Amino acid sequence: MITEGQVLDIARDAIYTIIMASAPVLVVSLVVGLIISIFQTVTSIQEQTLTFVPKILAVFVTLMIGGSWMLGLMTDFTSTLWSNLGTFLR
């Protein structure tokens, strides 16, 4: 039978995996958005759609560069979870 401690350990590991896998994309998107906001402020260009294309391209490049690492991180978590499934069901 699975204990409360094991449930909390699984939840903690899941949250950690989510944060680690999404952090690069979120940070790149934040930095690109900040740079574009500064550019818009300096040039007085207030076009709302100007931020979308560079952010999408930056996120795409980030996924191309770090996608295999993110997939490996999630695969490791899933493999660990499935390999310990027998101990959880006792």
Order of alpha helices (4+ residues) and beta strands (2+ residues): alpha-alpha-alpha
